[in-house]
Amino acid sequence: MLDNKILDIFYNIIVPEAETGQINCFFMINMAFNLNINNVPISKCQDLNYEGLLIPTLKISNKDLFNSLLVEYVKKALTFYDSENFKFLEDLFYHPTMGENISEEEYRIKYIICTLFANATFDDFLNPIDFLSTRLSMFENHILPNEYTYLGHIKSIDASIYAKEEKSPIKAETPYRLRGYLKFIDGYTLELPEIYAGSDGYKNYLYGVQMTTKPKCEDETTYLKQIRKGYIAKLNGAKEHYFFAVMLFLSLCSDKEIAVTPFLVQRWNAKRIALYKKASNKVISFSEVNNEQYKIQKTITDIMIRYFTKIEDVSEGLEFTSFPLELDSNLHLVMKEDFTSRCKAFNELYANVSEYKKEIMANKILK
């Protein structure tokens, strides 16, 4: 029975392997966590050869409910993500002895659970039932249609904005991501960074703003300068289209509380272990490990927070309700109905998206 197989893989394979800092998913996934059920320690990472790991404890207070939600999540993910996400398992057909008597389905289950917890914060490990409930809700809730939607013309930069929501790769932080582009008057389309965001129906979550596509031309400076013309207020610290992508996210998600997640503990551990392996193989020195690790994470965290603090500096009605490590791992914020910004392009984008959302709501009422 699939339910029993999922739970057996989690408790009897993944949990013991997590004690070692490496989970065998046909390749090694660097991950480490302890397990505690009803305040009883079940497993504990001990004597790992990697300094600087941040090892969370998965605290399960209601095992039956946790098991039910975990099974539900894995089943949903098995149908949600297409075969491209598991392409690495094709080698099992050509080298069956490499599978160590583990089926492709079992590797898929392991991989799904590992990618799930790779996107958990410290607080998620302490509250796994809430975490699983949120992740399941993210499959069902959408921010935009899955085809590019016209969101109006931004006069201050003389470009039209289009956006859509699409499935993310399984390794990504959220089941869906937002993609958008600006179409300028000369016909050039400038791709915006992808927005890895999700909604549980009550709150919107942002995990990352990343550029994965290469520029269509060698020099996009002209078009970035065109965006800058619409800013008026100073927004320094990242390229213009990154700030514009964050403005798009805020405009689309302004009707709910927003949580921004700048730090994921298992991604920290994965980098840490990988760097120590490099040092062990004398690719880099052990003294370089700390510097490189902290530099990478500090850059990611600082940039994520800076997007919002910079935009808040030039706006009225964007309110931070708590910063990371005050209540939990996230930056929490809300946008008030009387929101306005000294950034002209943001005002136009916000007004356009507000009109779009009103039209969508009106159509729902008519139906």
N, C-alpha and C positions, 0 to 999 in steps of 0.2 A: 504494500500500500504506500502511495506516494507520501502521505502525511508522516508516516513512521520513518520513511527513508530520509525526509528532510530533517526531522528532529534527531535522528541517529547521526547524520552527517554533522549537524551543528554540535551536539553535546559530546559525541565520541570521537570525532575527527578534528573539527575546527578548533574547539576549545583546547584540547591538549596540544595541538600544533601552535596555537597562539601563545602558549607558555614559552615556546622556543623563539618567538619573534619572526617565524617564517611559516607560512601556510602553503602547502603543495597544491597548486591548482594546475597541474601539468607544467607549470613554471612556478617559481617562488614569488609569493606575495608577502612583502615585509609588513607584518602586523603583530601587535602585542597587546593583550588585555587580560585582566583577571576576571574571574566569575564568582559572584556571590548570590546565593538564592536564599531568601528569607533570613538575611543576616548571617548565613552560614557560608564561610569560604569554601568554594568548590575547587578552584584552581588558582594558582598564583605564579606569576613570572618570577623566576629566581635565577640569580647568577648569569644573567645575559651578558654577553661580551661586548655590549654597545653602551658606552657612556652617553648620558644625556637623553635617554628615552623618556617620554612622558606617558606612563602606563596607566590608562584608565581602568576602573573596575566596573564591569557590567553588573548592575544591581537589579536582580529580578525579585520583585515583591509578590507577584501573582504569577506563578509558573504556568498555570493552565491558560490564562489569558495571553501571556507572552507567547506561549507555544502556538496558540490559535492564530495570533496576528502574524507571527513569523511564517507559519505555513501559508497563510493567505497571501502574504507578500511574495513569497517565492513562487507560488502558483501564478500569481498575476504577472510577475516579471518573466516567467517562462513563456508566456504568450505575448507579452508586450514587446519584448526586444527581439528583433529579427536575427537570423542566423549569422549575419555579418559580425555581430558582436561576439560570436563564439568561433570565429574563423580559425583561431589558433588550434582548435581541437580537431581539425581535419587530419592532422598528423597521426591521430589515433588509428585511423583506418589503414595507414601505410606502415605504421610501426606499432602494432598492437601490444608488443611486450613493454613498451614505454608506459602503458597505462596502469601497470601494476595491479591488474585485475579490477580496476575502477572503471565503470562505464562512462560514456560521454555524458549521460544524463546526470550522473553523480558529480562530475566535474562542473557541469553547468550550475548545479545547485550550490556547490562550494563557491564558485565565482560570483554568483548572484549575492550570496550572503556576505562575502568579502567586500564587494563593491558597495553594498548597503552600509556596512559599518565603517567603511573608509570615509563616508560622508557624515559621520556622527561627531558631534561636539562632546566635550566632557560632560555637559549637562544631559545630553542624549543617552550617554552610557549610564548615568545615574537614574534616568527616567525612560527606560527603553520602551515601555508601553505607549507613552505619549509619542515617542519618536516613531515607532512603527505605525501608529494611527495617522500621524502627519504624513509619513511617506506614502501610505496607501491612499490618502486623500489627494496627494499630488498627482496620482495617475488620473483621477477623475475630474479635476478642476482645471479649466483652461482660462488663459488671459486673453488670447486672440485666436481667430480662425487659423487653420493650417495652410491657408493660401495668402499670398501677399495682399495686404489690405491698405488702401490709400487713406492716409491720415491727414491729408491737407497740404497746403502750400505754406512754407515758411518765408514770408516776404523779406525779412531782415537778412536772410542769406540767399534768397532767390533760388530756392530748391524745394522740391516736393519730397515728402517723407512716406515711405512704405514699410510695413512690418508684418511679420507672421510668427506663428508659434509652430515649432516642429519637434519631433522626438530627438532627444539627446542620445549620444552613445552611452552604453551602460556604465562606462567608467566615469562619466560626468557626474557632477554634483546633484543634478535634478533630472527627472524623467523628460522634461521639456526644456527648450531654450527659446529665447526670443531672438529673431534675426531681423535686421532692418537695413535700409539703404536710403541715401539721399540721391535724388535725380536732379542734376543741375540743368540750367536753361540751355546749355550747349549739348545736352544729351548724356553727359558723363554720369555714371552711377558710382557713388562712393559707398562701399560696404562699411557698415558700422560694426563695432565689436559685438560678438555674441553675448547675450545676457542669460546667464544660467540662473533661472528663477523658478519658483513654484508657489502654488497656493493650496492651502488646506480648506479654502472656502471662507475662512474667518481672518486669516492673516497671510500676507505675502512675504516670501522669503527670497533673499538675494544671496547667492553664494559666489558668484564670480562674473567679471566682465573681461572677456578674452578675445583676442584677434587671432583667428586660425587661418583665414584666407589671406593670400598675398595680394598686394596692391596691383591693380590692373595696369598701372603705368609706373614707371620708375620714380617719378616725382609727383606726389599728391599735395605738395606744399600749397599750390595755388588754391585747391579746394578746401584745405584746412584753414587757410587764411580767410576764405570766403565765410566759413563757419564763424571764425573769430569776429568778423564784422558784425555778426548778429548777437555777439555776447555783450558788448559794451563794457560790462563789469569784468574785472580781472579774474580769470580762472587759470591759475598756473599749477604745474605739477604733473600734468599728463597731456597727451595730445588732444586736440579739440574734439575729435569724434568720439573719444572715450567719455568725456564729460557729456556730450550730446546723447550717447547711449544711456547713461545714468539718468539723464533728464527724461528720456523716453520711458524708462522703467518707472520712474516716479510718477509720471503723468498717467501711465496705464494702471498703476496700482494705488492711486491716491485715495481710493474709497475704503481702504482697509489699513490696519496697522501694518507696519513694515518692519521686518527683522533682517538685519544684514549680518552674515556670518563670515568673519574675516579669518578664522582659524579652525582647522580640522585636525584633531590630534593624531589620527592614524596616518595622515599625509605627512605630518611632521616626522613620525616614527619611520615611515617608509624611506624618506630622504635620509634620515639619520643612519639607518642601517646600510643603505646603499653607499653613503659616503665612507662609512667605516670599512666596508668591503674594499673600496678603492684604496683606502689607506693601508689595509692589510696586504693588498697586492702592490703596494708602493707606487700607485698611480699618483697619489697625493700624500702629503705627510699628515700625521695625526693632528698636528698643531693647526693645519689648514681646515680640518673638519669643522671645528667649532666656528671659525670665521665664516666659512662658506655657508654653513647651515643657518646661522643667525642672520646673515646678510640676505639670504633668499627669503626667509620667513618675514623678516622685518620689512623688507621691500613690499611684499605682498600685502601684509597687514596694514602698513602705513598708507599705501596707495588706496586701498579699499575705503579706509576711514576718511582719507583726505577728499575723495570725491564728494562726500556728503558734507563735511565741514566747510569746504570751499563754496559749495552751492548754498549752504545755509547762511554763509556770510553775506551773500548778495540777494537774499530772499527774506520775505516776511511770511510767516504761516507754516514754515517747515520746522517742526519742533522735535528735538531729541528727548525721549522719555527716559532712556538710560543708556550708558556707555558699556562696552565690553568689560566684564568682571565686576560690574556693580550689582546687577541682578543675576546675570548669566553670561554666557560667552558672546552674546550678540549685541550689536548696536540696534536700539529700538527707536523708531521715529514715527510720527504721524504728520499728515498734511491737512491743514485746516481748510475749510471751505473758502475763506477769504485769502487764500494763498496768492502771493504776487512776488515777482522777482525783478531785480534791476537788470537781469539778463533778458534782453528783448526776445531772443530766439526761444528761450524757455517759456516765456509768457505766451507766445504764439503757439508753441507745441502743446502746452498745457490746455489752452483754449480749444485747439483742434481736437485733441483727444477727448476732452470733456464733451464736445458736441457729438463725437463718434459714439461715446458711451451712452449719451442720451438717446440717440437714434436706435441703438441696440436694445435699450430698455423699452423704448416705445414699441418697437416691433414685437418684443416678447409679450407686452400687454395686449397688443392687437391679436396675437395668436391665441 
